[in-house]
Amino acid sequence: MPTVSPKRWWALAVLATAQFMVIMDTSIIGVALPEMQKDLGFSQGELQWVFNAYVIAFGGLLLLGGRLSDLLGARRVFTAGWTVLIGGSVVAAAAQTASVEVLGRAVQGVGGALIAPAAMTLLMTLFAHDPKELGRAMALYGAAAPAGGTAGVFLGGVFTEWLSWPWVFIIYIPIGAATLAATKLLPSVAPRRGAIDVLGAAAVTAGLALTVFAVVRAPEIGWGAPQTVLELVGAAALLVLFFILQRTSRQPLMPLGIWRVPRLGSANLAMALLGAAWIPMWYFLNLYLQQVLGYGAFASGAALLPMTGLLMVFMTAITARLLARLGAKPLIGGGLLVLAAGLLWLSAVEPSGSFVVDVLPASLVAALGMALAYIPAMMAAMSGAPAEQAGLASGIVNTTYQIGSALGLAALTALATSQGAGKLGDLPALTEGFSAAFTAAAVIAAVGGLITLLTMRTEKAAATAGAEQSSRSDAPTEKTGVSQGL
């Protein structure tokens, strides 16, 4: 019988705080971006690196974080992750140049990649004794994500308006210190023996970063320029190397047999396209509010609260019920199409537009689509995996979403810049560029919705396919390095 910790609910509060802060780290900087751009000298195209540096490090290292959690012990890795996150926050807050700011954000992403999988392992350890308690704990832990996103939007506006933009990073220092002090509440998870696929982690992270870097620079130097071609070829070579390593390694980060799980591929494709549409919308909507409509940082953050509030309500109270009644496929496909409708509505923004007419209704429609699709896509990716690979499936789909977000933002920033979004102060040009980005994001979401509805299996079909696969599978059943870590 697993040991039941009398302090498990206090420990859950520590873990939920970690989830809250990791997700807030992706939203709190949005409102502060224009002020950071002025102070640190980012160009309009380079500004996305404040977001993408975090996302690439976070998404690219999640699988490695899970493996380290298994091998070194989850509490130890959780503690190390917070130490790294605090260090990155100090660097980001003190940055005087754009390059140092990007470095700080990347270090924060490394910390997040250690914290997130270790927190999941600790949660499972605390509540594995009782499925009902585990369900309640997972619901509370899951609710911390949309809460973090909502708080980040609001606090980013408060700090930037009444203090200064470095405070969006300074806030992590006292909270991180308090979390480190509270780690004594967390259970000690015994490490286990095994190898770390450092080369595989380096290959996938470097390949993804180089891909984004090439896409970001291509509008300035040309898509056919030798530098762009070499960067894209190098990125492809690194990603091919990663898959070769996963096939040949005895203890890979991502055993390729996992892709035989029914619906994992289609759910990951949906998550990638969801991130590629949603994150650029959030990014460019912030810029439209401040650079075109003239909103201050606090007003811009407050303007996004209805959207994030709707997200939180649906994700925590409504989507799960719809999922149980309708299944994942219609919610994912329908949600992506609703998101596309909201984005297409946003593409009609005007230089002289207003929040009530041009932003609020369209952003609520887009948020509804996101709320309908996100949790069902996560569940579809994990539901067909056997118990010993559920953590790996979770890690893959989280990584896919983060990388889809980074690549989508890079591509749509390049498009927006080419259409006029780089001309600060020229409101018609800025609006035209942002409109082009919203339109392209709508196309991405619509394609994702249609592919999902046409290709994803229903729960019944996936269960049948999974049973057939299990009956003939020769895949090993030993737990992979991230099976408990993510």
C-alpha positions, 0 to 999 in steps of 0.5 A: 500500500502506498504511504499516505502523507498527512500533509498531502493537500499542503503539498498540493498547494506547493505543486499548484503554485508551481504550475500557476507560476510556470504558466504565468511566465508565458502570459505575464510578459505580453503586456510588458512587451512594448515597454521592453521594446523601447528600453532594450532596443528590440526591433518589431521582428525581434520582440518575439524572442522574449516569448520564444526563448522561454517556449523553446527552452521549456518545450525542447527540454520537457522530455529531458526534465522528465528523465532527470526527475526519474533518475535523480528524484522528483523533489530534487529536480523540482528544487533545482528547477526553481533555483534555475527559474529564480536565476533566470528571473534575476537575469531577465529583470536586470537586463540592459540589452536585448540579448541579455533579456533573451538569455534570461528568458531562456534560463527561465524556460530551462527552470520550467522544464525541470519544474513541470514534470517533477511536479507531476511525478510528485502529485502522482506520488502523493495521491496514487493511493486513492483514485477519487483523491487523485481526480480532485487533486488533478482538477485543482492542479489543472485549474492552476494553469488557466488561473496562472494565465489570467493572473499573468495578463492582469499582473503584467499590466499592473506591474508595467503601468505602476512600477516597471517592466522588470517587476514581471520577473522580480515577482518570481524571486520572492515566490520562488524563495517561498516555494523552495522553503516549502519543498520540505512538504513534498514527498521524497521520490527515490531515484532510479538507475539509468542513462540520460540521453543528453545528446538527444535532448541537445539535438532536438532543442538545438534543431527547434531553436535553429528552425525558429531563428531561420524563420525569424531572420528570413524576411530580413535576409531573404528566404533564398539567401544562403544563410537561411538555406544553411540554417534550415538545412542544419535544423533539419539535420539536427532533428533527423539526428534526434530521431536516429538517436531515439531509434538507436538509443537503449534508453531514449527520451522518446521511444518511437514505438509510442507513436503507435498509440491510437490518436496520439499522432492526430492529437499532437497535430491538433495541439501543434496547430492550436498553439500555432494559431492561439499564441500569435493571436494573443501576442498580436492582440497585445500589440494592437491594443497598445501600439494602435489603440493606444492603451496603456499597459494596465488597460491592455491587461484589463482588456484581455481579462474577459478572454482569459476569464472565459478560458478559466471558467470553461476549462475548469467547469464546462469542458470536462462535462462536454468531453464526457458527453460528446467525446474528444473528436467533435470538441477538438475539431469544433473548437479549432473551427470556433477559434478560426472564426474568432481570429477571422473576426479579429482580422477586420480590426481597424486603425481607428477601431474600438475595444468593444466593437473590434476586440471584445466579441472576437476575442471571446469567440476565439477563447471559447474555441481554445477552451473547447479544444485544449483539454480534449486534445490533451486527453485524446493524446494520453487516453490510448497510451498504456499506463507505463507510457501515459507520462511519455504521451503527456510529455510529447503533447505538451512539447508539441504545443509549445513548439507549435506555438514558437514556430507559429509565432515566428512564421506569423511575425515574419508575415506581419512584418512583411505586411507593415507591422514593423512600421512603428507609429504608422497605424494603418501599416501596423493594423494591416500587418496585425490583420494579416497575422490574424488571418493566417492564424485563422487559416491554421486553426481552420485547417487543424479543425478540418483535419481533426474532424476528417482523420481523428478516430472516435473513442470507440474506434481508438479503443478497438485499435488499441486492443488490436495493437496490444494483442500483437505488440512486441513493444517492451513494457518497461517504463521509459525514462519520462513515464513517471516524470511528465 
